[in-house]
Amino acid sequence: MTNVLIIAHAPLASALKAVAQHAYPDCAADVQAMDVPGDANEEQVAETARQLISTRADADTLVLTDVFGATPCRGAALLLGDPRVRVVAGVNVPMLWRTLCYGTKESLDALVARAVAGATQGVMPVTASPPQNQALRPASHDQTGRHDQ
């Protein structure tokens, strides 16, 4: 079993947890959120994260952070001395959903791969659909040839 801990600038972590609960209510118990206030430092982030992780000491932990190099990520990186913790930066909704849709019963390394795949495959440009170039018939001609019914 793997615990998912989202560490992000406030209020993003809580918002992502709410999105997870909306899409995967059965997995919501495996997700924890830690909103990092603007005045926190990396040591404070790491200490609070350790406390959250200790509440589920029997599980591996996949930490998802928002921005590589920012305080939440630097604090999460301080957790990497624990062999049961992995950290992935750049959390987004596709990453979170891909992680949860396969369940948190996979190995920690498999979930890391799924999270990264979800993040990268979930980002794409969206364009307008081209017209289908179908000839439009005037409304007055809709029933032409159907008067014999």
Contact map, one row per residue, 1 for C-alpha under 8 A:
11100000000000000000000000000000000000000000000000000000001100000000000000000000000000000000000000000001111000000000000000000000000000000000000000000
11110000000000000000000000000100000000000000000000000000001111000000000000000000000000000000000000000001111100000000000000000000000000000000000000000
11111000000000000000000000000111000000000000000000000001001111000000000000000000000000000000000000000001000000000000000000000000000000000000000000000
01111100000000000000000000000111000000000000000000000000000011110000000000000000000000000000000000000000000000000000000000000000000000000000000000000
00111110000000000000000000000011110000000000000000000000000011110000000000000000000000000000000000000000000000000000000000000000000000000000000000000
00011111000010011000000000000011110000000000000000000000000000111000000000000000000000000000000000000000000000000000000000000000000000000000000000000
00001111100010000000000000000000111100000000000000000000000000111100000110010000000000000000000000000000000000000000000000000000000000000000000000000
00000111111110000000000000000000011100000000000000000000000000001110000110000000000000000000000000000000000000000000000000000000000000000000000000000
00000011111110000000000000000000001111000000000000000000000000000100000100000000000000000000000000000000000000000000000000000000000000000000000000000
00000001111111000000000000000000001111000000000000000000000000000000000000000000000000000000000000000000000000000000000000000000000000000000000000000
00000001111111100000000000000000001100000000000000000000000000000000000000000000000000000000000000000000000000000000000000000000000000000000000000000
00000001111111110000000000000000001000000000000000000000000000000000000000000000000000000000000000000000000000000000000000000000000000000000000000000
00000111111111111000000000000000111000000000000000000000000000000000000000000000000000000000000000000000000000000000000000000000000000000000000000000
00000000011111111100000000000000111000000000000000000000000000000000000000000000000000000000000000000000000000000000000000000000000000000000000000000
00000000001111111110000000000000000000000000000000000000000000000000000000000000000000000000000000000000000000000000000000000000000000000000000000000
00000100000111111111000000000000100000000000000000000000000000000000000000000000000000000001100100000000000000000000000000000000000000000000000000000
00000100000011111111100000010011100000000000000000000000000000000000000000000000000000000000000000000000000000000000000000000000000000000000000000000
00000000000001111111110000000000000000000000000000000000000000000000000000000000000000000000000000000000000000000000000000000000000000000000000000000
00000000000000111111111000000000000000000000000000000000000000000000000000000000000000000000100000000000000000000000000000000000000000000000000000000
00000000000000011111111110110010000000000000000000000000000000000000000000000000000000000000000110010000000000000000000000000000000000000000000000000
00000000000000001111111111110000000000000000000000000000000000000000000000000000000000000000000000000000000000000000000000000000000000000000000000000
00000000000000000111111110000000000000000000000000000000000000000000000000000000000000000000000000000000000000000000000000000000000000000000000000000
00000000000000000011111110000000000000000000000000000000000000000000000000000000000000000000000010000000000000000000000000000000000000000000000000000
00000000000000000001111111110000000000000000000000000000000000000000000000000000000000000000000010011000000000000000000000000000000000000000000000000
00000000000000000001111111110000000000000000000000000000000000000000000000000000000000000000000000000000000000000000000000000000000000000000000000000
00000000000000000000100111111000000000000000000000000000000000000000000000000000000000000000000000000000000000000000000000000000000000000000000000000
00000000000000000001100111111110000000000000000000000000000000000000000000000000000000000000000000010011000000000000000000000000000000000000000000000
00000000000000001001100111111110000000000000000000000000000000000000000000000000000000000000000000000000000000000000000000000000000000000000000000000
00000000000000000000000001111111000000000000000000000000000000000000000000000000000000000000000000000000000000000000000000000000000000000000000000000
01110000000000000000000000111111000000000000000000000000000000000000000000000000000000000000000000000001000000000000000000000000000000000000000000000
00111100000000001001000000111111100000000000000000000000000000000000000000000000000000000000000000000000000000000000000000000000000000000000000000000
00111100000000001000000000001111110000000000000000010000000000000000000000000000000000000000000000000000000000000000000000000000000000000000000000000
00001110000011011000000000000011111000000000000000000000000000000000000000000000000000000000000000000000000000000000000000000000000000000000000000000
00001111000011000000000000000001111100000000000010000000000000000000000000000000000000000000000000000000000000000000000000000000000000000000000000000
00000011111111000000000000000000111110000000000000000000000000000000000000000000000000000000000000000000000000000000000000000000000000000000000000000
00000011111000000000000000000000011111010000100000000000000000000000000100000000000000000000000000000000000000000000000000000000000000000000000000000
00000000110000000000000000000000001111110000000000000000000000000000000000000000000000000000000000000000000000000000000000000000000000000000000000000
00000000110000000000000000000000000111110000000000000000000000000000000000000000000000000000000000000000000000000000000000000000000000000000000000000
00000000000000000000000000000000000011111000000000000000000000000000000000000000000000000000000000000000000000000000000000000000000000000000000000000
00000000000000000000000000000000000111111101100000000000000000000000001000000000000000000000000000000000000000000000000000000000000000000000000000000
00000000000000000000000000000000000000111111100000000000000000000000001000100000000000000000000000000000000000000000000000000000000000000000000000000
00000000000000000000000000000000000000011111110000000000000000000000001101110100000000000000000000000000000000000000000000000000000000000000000000000
00000000000000000000000000000000000000001111111000000000000000000000000000100100000000000000000000000000000000000000000000000000000000000000000000000
00000000000000000000000000000000000000011111111100000000000000000000000000100000000000000000000000000000000000000000000000000000000000000000000000000
00000000000000000000000000000000000100011111111110000000000000000000001100110000000000000000000000000000000000000000000000000000000000000000000000000
00000000000000000000000000000000000000000111111111000000000000000000000000110110000000000000000000000000000000000000000000000000000000000000000000000
00000000000000000000000000000000000000000011111111100000000000000000000000000000000000000000000000000000000000000000000000000000000000000000000000000
00000000000000000000000000000000000000000001111111110000000000000000000000000000000000000000000000000000000000000000000000000000000000000000000000000
00000000000000000000000000000000010000000000111111111000000000000000000000010000000000000000000000000000000000000000000000000000000000000000000000000
00000000000000000000000000000000000000000000011111111100000000000000000000000010000000000000000000000000000000000000000000000000000000000000000000000
00000000000000000000000000000000000000000000001111111110000000000000000000000000000000000000000000000000000000000000000000000000000000000000000000000
00000000000000000000000000000001000000000000000111111111000000000000000000000000000000000000000000000000000000000000000000000000000000000000000000000
00000000000000000000000000000000000000000000000011111111100010000000000000000000000000000000000000000000000000000000000000000000000000000000000000000
00000000000000000000000000000000000000000000000001111111100000000000000000000000000000000000000000000000000000000000000000000000000000000000000000000
00000000000000000000000000000000000000000000000000111111100000000000000000000000000000000000000000000000000000000000000000000000000000000000000000000
00100000000000000000000000000000000000000000000000011111111000000000000000000000000000000000000000000000000000000000000000000000000000000000000000000
00000000000000000000000000000000000000000000000000001111111100000000000000000000000000000000000000000000000000000000000000000000000000000000000000000
00000000000000000000000000000000000000000000000000000001111100000000000000000000000000000000000000000000000000000000000000000000000000000000000000000
11100000000000000000000000000000000000000000000000000001111110000000000000000000000100000000000000000000000000000000000000000000000000000000000000000
11100000000000000000000000000000000000000000000000000000111111000000000000000000000110000000000000000000000100000000000000000000000000000000000000000
01111000000000000000000000000000000000000000000000001000001111100000000000000000000111000000000000000000000100000000000000000000000000000000000000000
01111000000000000000000000000000000000000000000000000000000111110000000000000000000011110000000000000000000100110000000000000000000000000000000000000
00011110000000000000000000000000000000000000000000000000000011111000000000010000000011110000000000000000000000000000000000000000000000000000000000000
00011110000000000000000000000000000000000000000000000000000001111100000000000000000000111110000000000000000000000000000000000000000000000000000000000
00000111000000000000000000000000000000000000000000000000000000111111000110010000000000111110000000000000000000000000000000000000000000000000000000000
00000011100000000000000000000000000000000000000000000000000000011111000110000000000000001111000000000000000000000000000000000000000000000000000000000
00000001000000000000000000000000000000000000000000000000000000001111110110000000000000001110000000000000000000000000000000000000000000000000000000000
00000000000000000000000000000000000000000000000000000000000000001111110011000000000000001100000000000000000000000000000000000000000000000000000000000
00000000000000000000000000000000000000000000000000000000000000000011111011000000000000000000000000000000000000000000000000000000000000000000000000000
00000000000000000000000000000000000000000000000000000000000000000011111111000000000000000000000000000000000000000000000000000000000000000000000000000
00000000000000000000000000000000000000011100100000000000000000000000111111100000000000000000000000000000000000000000000000000000000000000000000000000
00000011100000000000000000000000000100000100100000000000000000001110011111110000000000000000000000000000000000000000000000000000000000000000000000000
00000011000000000000000000000000000000000000000000000000000000001111111111111000000000001000000000000000000000000000000000000000000000000000000000000
00000000000000000000000000000000000000000100000000000000000000000001111111111100000000000000000000000000000000000000000000000000000000000000000000000
00000000000000000000000000000000000000001111110000000000000000000000001111111110000000000000000000000000000000000000000000000000000000000000000000000
00000010000000000000000000000000000000000100110010000000000000101000000111111111000000100000000000000000000000000000000000000000000000000000000000000
00000000000000000000000000000000000000000000000000000000000000000000000011111111000000100000000000000000000000000000000000000000000000000000000000000
00000000000000000000000000000000000000000110010000000000000000000000000001111111100000000000000000000000000000000000000000000000000000000000000000000
00000000000000000000000000000000000000000000010001000000000000000000000000111111110010000000000000000000000000000000000000000000000000000000000000000
00000000000000000000000000000000000000000000000000000000000000000000000000011111111011100000000000000000000000000000000000000000000000000000000000000
00000000000000000000000000000000000000000000000000000000000000000000000000000111111010000000000000000000000000000000000000000000000000000000000000000
00000000000000000000000000000000000000000000000000000000000000000000000000000011111110000000000000000000000000000000000000000000000000000000000000000
00000000000000000000000000000000000000000000000000000000000000000000000000000001111111000000000000000000000000000000000000000000000000000000000000000
00000000000000000000000000000000000000000000000000000000001110000000000000000000011111000000000000000000000100000000000000000000000000000000000000000
00000000000000000000000000000000000000000000000000000000000111100000000000000011111111100000000000000000000000000000000000000000000000000000000000000
00000000000000000000000000000000000000000000000000000000000011100000000000000001001111110000000000000000000110010000000000000000000000000000000000000
00000000000000000000000000000000000000000000000000000000000001111000000000011001000011111000000000000000000000000000000000000000000000000000000000000
00000000000000000000000000000000000000000000000000000000000001111000000000000000000001111110000000000000000000010011000000000000000000000000000000000
00000000000000000000000000000000000000000000000000000000000000011111000010000000000000111110000000000000000000000000000000000000000000000000000000000
00000000000000000000000000000000000000000000000000000000000000011111000000000000000000011111000000000000000000000000001000000000000000000000000000000
00000000000000000000000000000000000000000000000000000000000000011110000000000000000000011111101100000000000000000000001000000000000000000000000000000
00000000000000010000000000000000000000000000000000000000000000000100000000000000000000000111111100000000000000000000001000000000000000000000000000000
00000000000000010010000000000000000000000000000000000000000000000000000000000000000000000011111110000000000000000000001000000000000000000000000000000
00000000000000000000000000000000000000000000000000000000000000000000000000000000000000000001111111000000000000000000011011000000000000000000000000000
00000000000000000000000000000000000000000000000000000000000000000000000000000000000000000011111111100000000000000111111101000000000000000000000000000
00000000000000010001000000000000000000000000000000000000000000000000000000000000000000000011111111110000000000000010011000000000000000000000000000000
00000000000000000001001100000000000000000000000000000000000000000000000000000000000000000000111111111000000000000000010000000000000000000000000000000
00000000000000000000000000000000000000000000000000000000000000000000000000000000000000000000011111111100000000000110110000000000000000000000000000000
00000000000000000000000000000000000000000000000000000000000000000000000000000000000000000000001111111111000000110110010000000000000000000000000000000
00000000000000000001000100100000000000000000000000000000000000000000000000000000000000000000000111111111000000000000000000000000000000000000000000000
00000000000000000000000100000000000000000000000000000000000000000000000000000000000000000000000011111110000000000000000000000000000000000000000000000
00000000000000000000000000000000000000000000000000000000000000000000000000000000000000000000000001111111010000000000000000000000000000000000000000000
00000000000000000000000000100000000000000000000000000000000000000000000000000000000000000000000000111111110000000000000000000000000000000000000000000
11100000000000000000000000100100000000000000000000000000000000000000000000000000000000000000000000110111111000100000000000000000000000000000000000000
11000000000000000000000000000000000000000000000000000000000000000000000000000000000000000000000000000011111000000000000000000000000000000000000000000
11000000000000000000000000000000000000000000000000000000000000000000000000000000000000000000000000000111111101100000000000000000000000000000000000000
11000000000000000000000000000000000000000000000000000000000000000000000000000000000000000000000000000001111111100000000000000000000000000000000000000
01000000000000000000000000000000000000000000000000000000000111000000000000000000000101000000000000000000011111110000000000000000000000000000000000000
00000000000000000000000000000000000000000000000000000000000000000000000000000000000001000000000000000000001111111000000000000000000000000000000000000
00000000000000000000000000000000000000000000000000000000000000000000000000000000000000000000000000000000011111111100000000000000000000000000000000000
00000000000000000000000000000000000000000000000000000000000001000000000000000000000000000000000000100001011111111110000000000000000000000000000000000
00000000000000000000000000000000000000000000000000000000000001000000000000000000000001010000000000100000000111111111000000000000000000000000000000000
00000000000000000000000000000000000000000000000000000000000000000000000000000000000000000000000000000000000011111111100000000000000000000000000000000
00000000000000000000000000000000000000000000000000000000000000000000000000000000000000000000001001100000000001111111110000000000000000000000000000000
00000000000000000000000000000000000000000000000000000000000000000000000000000000000000010000001101100000000000111111111000000000000000000000000000000
00000000000000000000000000000000000000000000000000000000000000000000000000000000000000010000001000000000000000011111111100000000000000000000000000000
00000000000000000000000000000000000000000000000000000000000000000000000000000000000000000000001001000000000000001111111110000000000000000000000000000
00000000000000000000000000000000000000000000000000000000000000000000000000000000000000000000011111100000000000000111111111000000000000000000000000000
00000000000000000000000000000000000000000000000000000000000000000000000000000000000000000111111100000000000000000011111111100000000000000000000000000
00000000000000000000000000000000000000000000000000000000000000000000000000000000000000000000001000000000000000000001111111100000000000000000000000000
00000000000000000000000000000000000000000000000000000000000000000000000000000000000000000000010000000000000000000000111111110000000000000000000000000
00000000000000000000000000000000000000000000000000000000000000000000000000000000000000000000011000000000000000000000011111110000000000000000000000000
00000000000000000000000000000000000000000000000000000000000000000000000000000000000000000000000000000000000000000000001111111000000000000000000000000
00000000000000000000000000000000000000000000000000000000000000000000000000000000000000000000000000000000000000000000000011111100000000000000000000000
00000000000000000000000000000000000000000000000000000000000000000000000000000000000000000000000000000000000000000000000000111110000000000000000000000
00000000000000000000000000000000000000000000000000000000000000000000000000000000000000000000000000000000000000000000000000011111000000000000000000000
00000000000000000000000000000000000000000000000000000000000000000000000000000000000000000000000000000000000000000000000000001111100000000000000000000
00000000000000000000000000000000000000000000000000000000000000000000000000000000000000000000000000000000000000000000000000000111110000000000000000000
00000000000000000000000000000000000000000000000000000000000000000000000000000000000000000000000000000000000000000000000000000011111000000000000000000
00000000000000000000000000000000000000000000000000000000000000000000000000000000000000000000000000000000000000000000000000000001111100000000000000000
00000000000000000000000000000000000000000000000000000000000000000000000000000000000000000000000000000000000000000000000000000000111110000000000000000
00000000000000000000000000000000000000000000000000000000000000000000000000000000000000000000000000000000000000000000000000000000011111000000000000000
00000000000000000000000000000000000000000000000000000000000000000000000000000000000000000000000000000000000000000000000000000000001111100000000000000
00000000000000000000000000000000000000000000000000000000000000000000000000000000000000000000000000000000000000000000000000000000000111110000000000000
00000000000000000000000000000000000000000000000000000000000000000000000000000000000000000000000000000000000000000000000000000000000011111000000000000
00000000000000000000000000000000000000000000000000000000000000000000000000000000000000000000000000000000000000000000000000000000000001111100000000000
00000000000000000000000000000000000000000000000000000000000000000000000000000000000000000000000000000000000000000000000000000000000000111110110000000
00000000000000000000000000000000000000000000000000000000000000000000000000000000000000000000000000000000000000000000000000000000000000011111110000000
00000000000000000000000000000000000000000000000000000000000000000000000000000000000000000000000000000000000000000000000000000000000000001111110000000
00000000000000000000000000000000000000000000000000000000000000000000000000000000000000000000000000000000000000000000000000000000000000000111111000000
00000000000000000000000000000000000000000000000000000000000000000000000000000000000000000000000000000000000000000000000000000000000000001111111100000
00000000000000000000000000000000000000000000000000000000000000000000000000000000000000000000000000000000000000000000000000000000000000001111111100000
00000000000000000000000000000000000000000000000000000000000000000000000000000000000000000000000000000000000000000000000000000000000000000001111111100
00000000000000000000000000000000000000000000000000000000000000000000000000000000000000000000000000000000000000000000000000000000000000000000111111100
00000000000000000000000000000000000000000000000000000000000000000000000000000000000000000000000000000000000000000000000000000000000000000000001111110
00000000000000000000000000000000000000000000000000000000000000000000000000000000000000000000000000000000000000000000000000000000000000000000001111111
00000000000000000000000000000000000000000000000000000000000000000000000000000000000000000000000000000000000000000000000000000000000000000000001111111
00000000000000000000000000000000000000000000000000000000000000000000000000000000000000000000000000000000000000000000000000000000000000000000000011111
00000000000000000000000000000000000000000000000000000000000000000000000000000000000000000000000000000000000000000000000000000000000000000000000001111
